[in-house]
């Protein structure tokens, strides 16, 4: 079990608690692992938000287990990019936003800031929609009322002011554990074909040879890798106090363990969402389930118990709430890094949530329940557009030996990173062209 040692009381925005968690050099290795655990959890929740639910449910419903390998490959790509972001923060003691502001012309920095803010608002829109739907499923309120209730999470953020960054990491661990437990229950109740599940993890070009599965595969990719997580991770790793070349080298190793472990958990949860949809819907001939609300309504009769549907709704609610914290912290990091301007975290939360609530409220009022699916897809398309703009400076900076010293990318890592950049950029261009009818 992870231990969360007490630290000095501080607001939970990482820009205000850099180096606040001391890691003595003489600590046993397992205690060092526990001290460095946490930042990976914060970024992992962005990989299991309601936007991921929407793409995974549709993929499982329509194509069974065939696209599980896409979830796997997308998660491996995310692990690599997040490890690069963490290494950048540890090696330079500066986050991606601040380095971009310092090393690019002011106009370019402002454009990057606007794009990063749009990605946070788009992600928060998905969280608002997911939480609103969870309120409706659990308590029977209307979607507009559910959207209004999501604004109340600002008070949760306000209540955490002064509680310490480690406390936030512990809360995130509890929420992620809740999501995981809910899907363990659902997997047990729907009884998937485990042999088919294993086969689904084997990469197959044939599985994505047609337009529809390829479209969904790219949607999964776009929903998996969140651009603002790259800014966030490069900052939150600085909450651990390290110094000297050897101290940084050890910190990078331990942070890599934290990142891979946390994103492996996100991979399992995303795969579980797809597996549940494949077993419950595709396996019973319901290949038309593409909406989270429909999935909830159909789970109980298919699984033979309302427990599966209740676990589904609770997991959805935990997903939206956990992403609330990381969106707030990422917003503070980006604003401070690009503009050198700080707001109290609760004010930052209020602004971001307000900008997300307005389109969500208009959408569910004008379009009704079908707004959830359509707006979730739209939010993922927007995130897809933003991703290359965060990837490019990240790879450039970590390639720079003058900046990174001995921690710069090796030739192999650099080649793989640029290949990922090209692949994701081309995939996102294709996705956007499809969505807007340009291809």
C-alpha positions as CSV (number, residue, x, y, z in Angstrom):
1,X,0.0,0.0,0.0
2,X,1.2,3.5,-0.8
3,X,2.1,5.7,2.1
4,X,1.4,9.4,2.0
5,X,3.8,11.2,4.4
6,X,2.8,14.5,5.9
7,X,4.3,17.5,4.3
8,X,4.1,21.2,4.9
9,X,0.7,22.7,4.6
10,X,0.4,24.3,1.2
11,X,-2.1,25.0,-1.5
12,X,-2.3,22.0,-3.8
13,X,-1.2,23.7,-7.1
14,X,2.2,22.3,-7.9
15,X,3.7,25.6,-8.9
16,X,3.4,26.6,-5.3
17,X,4.8,23.4,-3.7
18,X,7.9,22.7,-5.9
19,X,10.3,20.5,-3.9
20,X,7.9,20.2,-0.9
21,X,8.2,16.4,-0.7
22,X,11.6,15.6,0.6
23,X,13.2,12.3,-0.4
24,X,16.3,11.6,1.7
25,X,19.1,9.8,-0.1
26,X,19.4,7.2,2.6
27,X,15.8,6.0,2.4
28,X,15.3,2.3,1.6
29,X,14.4,1.9,-2.1
30,X,10.8,0.8,-1.4
31,X,10.2,4.0,0.6
32,X,11.6,6.0,-2.2
33,X,9.2,4.4,-4.6
34,X,6.4,5.3,-2.3
35,X,7.6,8.9,-2.0
36,X,7.7,9.3,-5.8
37,X,4.4,7.6,-6.4
38,X,1.5,10.0,-7.1
39,X,2.2,12.3,-10.1
40,X,1.5,9.3,-12.4
41,X,-1.9,8.9,-10.8
42,X,-2.7,12.5,-11.4
43,X,-2.1,12.3,-15.1
44,X,-3.6,8.8,-15.4
45,X,-7.1,10.0,-14.7
46,X,-7.1,11.9,-17.9
47,X,-6.8,8.6,-19.7
48,X,-10.0,7.2,-18.2
49,X,-12.3,10.2,-18.4
50,X,-15.9,10.1,-19.9
51,X,-14.5,10.8,-23.4
52,X,-12.6,7.5,-23.2
53,X,-15.8,5.8,-22.0
54,X,-17.7,7.0,-25.1
55,X,-15.1,5.7,-27.6
56,X,-14.5,2.4,-25.8
57,X,-18.2,1.6,-25.4
58,X,-18.9,2.2,-29.1
59,X,-15.8,0.2,-30.1
60,X,-16.8,-2.7,-28.0
61,X,-20.4,-2.6,-29.0
62,X,-19.8,-2.5,-32.7
63,X,-16.6,-4.5,-33.1
64,X,-16.4,-6.7,-30.1
65,X,-12.9,-7.3,-28.8
66,X,-11.2,-6.5,-32.2
67,X,-10.0,-3.0,-31.2
68,X,-8.4,-3.9,-27.9
69,X,-5.0,-3.7,-29.4
70,X,-5.7,0.0,-30.3
71,X,-6.2,0.7,-26.6
72,X,-3.0,-1.1,-25.8
73,X,-0.9,0.7,-28.4
74,X,-2.4,4.1,-27.5
75,X,-1.5,3.5,-23.9
76,X,2.1,2.5,-24.7
77,X,2.4,5.7,-26.7
78,X,1.0,7.7,-23.8
79,X,3.5,6.0,-21.4
80,X,6.4,7.1,-23.6
81,X,5.2,10.7,-24.0
82,X,4.4,11.1,-20.3
83,X,7.9,9.7,-19.4
84,X,9.4,12.3,-21.7
85,X,7.4,15.1,-19.9
86,X,8.4,13.8,-16.5
87,X,12.1,13.7,-17.5
88,X,11.9,17.2,-18.9
89,X,10.6,18.5,-15.6
90,X,13.1,16.7,-13.5
91,X,16.2,17.4,-15.6
92,X,15.5,21.2,-16.1
93,X,13.4,21.9,-13.0
94,X,11.0,23.8,-15.4
95,X,7.7,22.6,-16.9
96,X,6.9,22.4,-20.6
97,X,4.7,25.6,-20.5
98,X,7.5,27.7,-18.9
99,X,10.2,26.4,-21.3
100,X,7.9,27.0,-24.3
101,X,7.3,30.6,-23.0
102,X,11.1,31.2,-22.6
103,X,12.3,29.6,-25.8
104,X,9.7,30.6,-28.4
105,X,8.7,34.1,-29.5
106,X,6.0,35.7,-27.4
107,X,3.3,35.4,-30.1
108,X,4.0,31.6,-30.5
109,X,3.8,31.2,-26.7
110,X,0.4,33.0,-26.6
111,X,-0.9,30.7,-29.4
112,X,0.3,27.6,-27.5
113,X,-1.3,28.9,-24.3
114,X,-4.7,29.4,-26.1
115,X,-4.5,26.0,-27.6
116,X,-3.7,24.4,-24.2
117,X,-6.6,26.3,-22.6
118,X,-9.0,25.0,-25.3
119,X,-7.8,21.5,-24.6
120,X,-8.5,21.9,-20.9
121,X,-12.0,23.3,-21.5
122,X,-12.7,20.5,-24.0
123,X,-11.7,17.9,-21.5
124,X,-13.7,19.6,-18.8
125,X,-16.7,19.6,-21.1
126,X,-16.4,15.8,-21.2
127,X,-16.2,15.7,-17.4
128,X,-19.3,17.9,-17.1
129,X,-21.3,15.7,-19.4
130,X,-20.1,12.5,-17.8
131,X,-20.8,13.8,-14.3
132,X,-24.2,15.2,-15.3
133,X,-25.2,11.8,-16.8
134,X,-24.0,10.0,-13.7
135,X,-26.3,12.3,-11.6
136,X,-29.2,11.5,-13.8
137,X,-28.5,7.7,-13.7
138,X,-28.0,7.6,-9.9
139,X,-30.5,10.2,-8.7
140,X,-33.0,10.6,-11.5
141,X,-32.4,14.3,-12.0
142,X,-32.7,15.9,-15.5
143,X,-29.6,16.5,-17.6
144,X,-29.7,20.3,-17.2
145,X,-30.0,19.9,-13.4
146,X,-27.0,17.5,-13.5
147,X,-25.0,20.0,-15.5
148,X,-25.8,22.7,-12.9
149,X,-24.7,20.3,-10.1
150,X,-21.3,19.8,-11.6
151,X,-20.5,23.5,-10.8
152,X,-20.6,22.6,-7.2
153,X,-17.2,20.7,-7.4
154,X,-15.6,24.2,-7.2
155,X,-16.4,24.0,-3.5
156,X,-14.5,20.7,-3.3
157,X,-11.5,22.3,-4.8
158,X,-11.8,25.3,-2.4
159,X,-12.0,22.9,0.5
160,X,-8.7,21.4,-0.5
161,X,-6.8,24.7,-0.3
162,X,-4.1,24.3,2.3
163,X,-4.4,20.6,2.5
164,X,-1.1,19.7,0.8
165,X,-0.4,18.2,-2.6
166,X,0.0,14.7,-1.1
167,X,-3.6,14.8,0.1
168,X,-4.8,15.4,-3.4
169,X,-2.8,12.5,-4.7
170,X,-4.4,10.3,-2.0
171,X,-7.9,11.4,-3.1
172,X,-7.1,10.7,-6.7
173,X,-5.9,7.2,-5.7
174,X,-9.3,6.6,-4.0
175,X,-11.3,7.7,-7.0
176,X,-9.2,5.7,-9.4
177,X,-9.6,2.7,-7.1
178,X,-13.3,3.2,-7.2
179,X,-13.4,3.2,-11.0
180,X,-11.3,0.0,-11.1
181,X,-13.5,-1.8,-8.5
182,X,-16.6,-0.9,-10.4
183,X,-15.3,-2.5,-13.6
184,X,-14.1,-5.6,-11.7
185,X,-17.7,-6.0,-10.6
186,X,-19.0,-5.5,-14.1
187,X,-16.5,-7.9,-15.7
188,X,-17.5,-10.6,-13.1
189,X,-21.2,-10.0,-13.9
190,X,-21.0,-10.0,-17.7
191,X,-18.6,-12.9,-18.1
192,X,-16.5,-12.0,-21.2
193,X,-14.9,-14.6,-23.5
194,X,-11.3,-14.4,-22.1
195,X,-9.8,-16.2,-25.1
196,X,-11.3,-13.6,-27.4
197,X,-10.1,-10.9,-25.1
198,X,-6.5,-12.2,-25.4
199,X,-6.8,-12.4,-29.2
200,X,-8.0,-8.8,-29.3
201,X,-4.8,-7.5,-27.9
202,X,-2.8,-8.8,-30.9
203,X,-2.3,-6.0,-33.4
204,X,-4.2,-6.6,-36.7
205,X,-4.2,-4.4,-39.8
206,X,-7.2,-6.3,-41.0
207,X,-9.2,-5.2,-37.9
208,X,-8.9,-1.5,-39.0
209,X,-8.9,-2.0,-42.8
210,X,-12.5,-0.7,-43.2
211,X,-13.4,3.0,-42.6
212,X,-15.7,2.6,-39.6
213,X,-13.3,0.6,-37.3
214,X,-10.4,2.9,-38.4
215,X,-12.5,5.9,-37.5
216,X,-13.1,4.5,-34.1
217,X,-9.5,3.4,-33.6
218,X,-8.4,7.0,-34.3
219,X,-11.1,8.2,-31.9
220,X,-9.6,6.0,-29.2
221,X,-6.2,7.4,-29.9
222,X,-7.5,11.0,-29.7
223,X,-9.3,10.2,-26.5
224,X,-6.4,8.5,-24.9
225,X,-3.5,11.0,-25.1
226,X,-4.4,14.3,-23.5
227,X,-2.3,17.3,-24.5
228,X,-2.6,19.2,-21.2
229,X,-1.3,16.1,-19.3
230,X,2.1,16.7,-20.9
231,X,2.2,20.2,-19.3
232,X,0.9,18.9,-16.1
233,X,3.3,16.0,-15.7
234,X,6.4,18.1,-16.4
235,X,5.3,20.3,-13.4
236,X,4.0,17.9,-10.8
237,X,7.2,15.8,-10.8
238,X,8.9,18.9,-9.4
239,X,7.1,18.5,-6.1
240,X,9.8,15.9,-5.2
241,X,13.0,17.6,-4.0
242,X,16.0,16.2,-5.8
243,X,19.4,17.7,-6.6
244,X,22.6,16.7,-8.4
245,X,23.0,14.6,-11.4
246,X,22.7,11.3,-9.6
247,X,19.7,12.5,-7.6
248,X,18.0,13.5,-10.9
249,X,18.9,10.2,-12.5
250,X,17.4,8.3,-9.6
251,X,14.3,10.5,-9.7
252,X,13.8,9.8,-13.4
253,X,14.0,6.1,-12.8
254,X,11.5,6.2,-9.9
255,X,9.2,8.5,-11.8
256,X,9.2,6.2,-14.8
257,X,8.0,3.4,-12.5
258,X,5.2,5.6,-11.2
259,X,4.2,6.6,-14.7
260,X,4.2,3.2,-16.2
261,X,2.4,1.7,-13.2
262,X,-0.3,4.3,-13.2
263,X,-0.9,4.3,-16.9
264,X,-0.9,0.5,-16.9
265,X,-3.9,0.8,-14.4
266,X,-5.5,3.3,-16.8
267,X,-4.9,0.8,-19.7
268,X,-6.6,-2.0,-17.7
269,X,-9.6,0.3,-17.0
270,X,-10.0,1.4,-20.6
271,X,-9.6,-2.2,-21.8
272,X,-12.3,-3.2,-19.2
273,X,-14.7,-0.6,-20.5
274,X,-14.3,-2.0,-24.0
275,X,-14.5,-5.6,-22.8
276,X,-17.7,-5.0,-20.8
277,X,-19.3,-3.3,-23.9
278,X,-18.1,-6.2,-26.2
279,X,-19.4,-8.9,-23.8
280,X,-22.7,-7.2,-22.8
281,X,-23.7,-5.7,-26.2
282,X,-21.8,-7.1,-29.2
283,X,-22.0,-10.6,-27.8
284,X,-25.8,-10.3,-27.5
285,X,-26.4,-8.8,-30.9
286,X,-26.7,-5.2,-29.7
287,X,-24.1,-3.6,-32.0
288,X,-25.8,-0.3,-32.1
289,X,-24.9,0.9,-28.5
290,X,-22.9,4.1,-28.9
291,X,-24.2,6.2,-26.1
292,X,-23.2,6.0,-22.4
293,X,-26.8,6.4,-21.3
294,X,-27.9,3.5,-23.5
295,X,-25.1,1.3,-22.1
296,X,-26.4,2.0,-18.6
297,X,-30.0,1.1,-19.4
298,X,-29.1,-2.1,-21.2
299,X,-26.5,-3.4,-18.7
300,X,-29.0,-4.5,-16.0
301,X,-31.2,-6.8,-18.2
302,X,-28.2,-8.3,-20.0
303,X,-26.2,-8.9,-16.8
304,X,-29.3,-10.1,-15.0
305,X,-28.8,-7.7,-12.1
306,X,-29.0,-3.9,-11.4
307,X,-25.7,-4.1,-9.6
308,X,-23.8,-3.9,-13.0
309,X,-25.7,-0.7,-14.0
310,X,-25.1,0.9,-10.5
311,X,-21.4,0.1,-10.6
312,X,-21.3,1.6,-14.1
313,X,-22.9,4.9,-12.9
314,X,-20.7,5.1,-9.8
315,X,-17.6,4.5,-11.9
316,X,-18.7,7.2,-14.4
317,X,-19.2,9.7,-11.5
318,X,-15.7,8.9,-10.1
319,X,-14.2,9.3,-13.5
320,X,-15.6,12.8,-13.9
321,X,-14.7,13.9,-10.4
322,X,-11.1,12.6,-10.5
323,X,-10.5,14.5,-13.8
324,X,-11.8,17.7,-12.1
325,X,-8.7,17.9,-9.9
326,X,-6.2,17.3,-12.6
327,X,-7.8,19.8,-15.0
328,X,-7.6,22.4,-12.3
329,X,-3.9,21.8,-11.6
330,X,-3.1,21.6,-15.3
331,X,-4.8,24.9,-15.9
332,X,-2.8,26.6,-13.1
333,X,0.5,25.1,-14.5
334,X,-0.3,26.4,-18.0
335,X,-1.4,29.8,-17.0
336,X,1.6,30.3,-14.7
337,X,4.1,28.9,-17.3
338,X,2.9,30.8,-20.3
339,X,1.7,34.0,-18.7
340,X,3.6,34.1,-15.4
341,X,0.2,34.7,-13.7
342,X,-1.3,32.8,-10.8
343,X,-4.8,32.5,-9.6
344,X,-6.0,30.6,-6.5
345,X,-6.9,27.1,-7.6
346,X,-10.6,27.5,-6.7
347,X,-10.9,30.6,-8.9
348,X,-9.1,28.7,-11.7
349,X,-11.6,25.9,-11.2
350,X,-14.6,28.3,-11.3
351,X,-13.4,29.8,-14.6
352,X,-12.7,26.5,-16.4
353,X,-15.9,24.9,-15.2
354,X,-17.9,27.9,-16.1
355,X,-16.6,27.9,-19.7
356,X,-17.4,24.1,-19.9
357,X,-20.9,24.3,-18.2
358,X,-22.3,26.9,-20.7
359,X,-22.0,24.8,-23.9
360,X,-22.9,21.7,-22.0
361,X,-26.1,23.3,-20.6
362,X,-27.0,24.7,-24.0
363,X,-26.4,21.4,-25.7
364,X,-28.5,19.2,-23.3
365,X,-31.3,21.8,-23.2
366,X,-31.5,22.1,-27.0
367,X,-30.7,18.5,-28.0
368,X,-31.8,16.4,-25.0
369,X,-30.1,13.1,-24.1
370,X,-28.5,12.7,-27.5
371,X,-26.3,15.8,-26.7
372,X,-24.1,13.6,-24.5
373,X,-22.8,11.4,-27.2
374,X,-22.4,14.1,-29.8
375,X,-20.7,16.6,-27.5
376,X,-18.4,14.0,-26.1
377,X,-17.2,13.1,-29.6
378,X,-16.8,16.8,-30.4
379,X,-14.7,17.3,-27.3
380,X,-12.4,14.4,-28.3
381,X,-12.0,15.9,-31.9
382,X,-10.9,19.2,-30.3
383,X,-8.4,17.4,-28.1
384,X,-7.0,15.6,-31.1
385,X,-6.3,18.9,-32.9
386,X,-4.4,20.2,-29.9
387,X,-2.1,17.2,-29.2
388,X,0.6,17.8,-31.9
389,X,1.1,21.3,-30.6
390,X,2.1,20.0,-27.2
391,X,4.1,17.0,-28.6
392,X,6.3,19.0,-30.9
393,X,8.0,21.2,-28.2
394,X,8.2,18.3,-25.8
395,X,10.2,16.2,-28.2
396,X,12.3,19.1,-29.4
397,X,13.2,20.1,-25.8
398,X,14.0,16.5,-24.7
399,X,16.2,16.1,-27.8
400,X,18.2,19.3,-26.9
401,X,21.5,18.2,-25.3
402,X,22.3,21.8,-24.4
403,X,19.1,22.0,-22.4
404,X,18.9,18.4,-21.1
405,X,22.6,17.6,-20.7
406,X,23.1,13.8,-20.2
407,X,19.3,13.3,-19.9
408,X,18.6,14.1,-23.5
409,X,16.8,11.5,-25.6
410,X,18.9,8.7,-27.1
411,X,18.8,8.3,-30.9
412,X,16.3,5.4,-30.6
413,X,14.0,7.3,-28.2
414,X,14.1,10.3,-30.5
415,X,13.3,8.3,-33.6
416,X,10.3,6.5,-31.9
417,X,9.0,9.9,-30.5
418,X,9.1,11.6,-33.9
419,X,7.5,8.6,-35.5
420,X,4.7,8.8,-32.9
421,X,4.4,12.5,-33.6
422,X,4.0,11.9,-37.4
423,X,1.6,9.0,-36.9
424,X,-0.6,10.9,-34.4
425,X,-0.6,14.1,-36.5
426,X,-1.7,12.2,-39.7
427,X,-4.3,10.2,-37.8
428,X,-5.7,13.3,-36.3
429,X,-5.8,15.1,-39.6
430,X,-7.7,12.1,-41.0
431,X,-10.1,12.1,-38.0
432,X,-10.9,15.8,-38.3
433,X,-11.4,15.5,-42.1
434,X,-13.9,12.6,-41.5
435,X,-15.8,14.5,-38.8
436,X,-16.2,17.6,-41.0
437,X,-16.9,15.7,-44.2
438,X,-13.7,16.7,-45.9
439,X,-12.6,13.2,-46.7
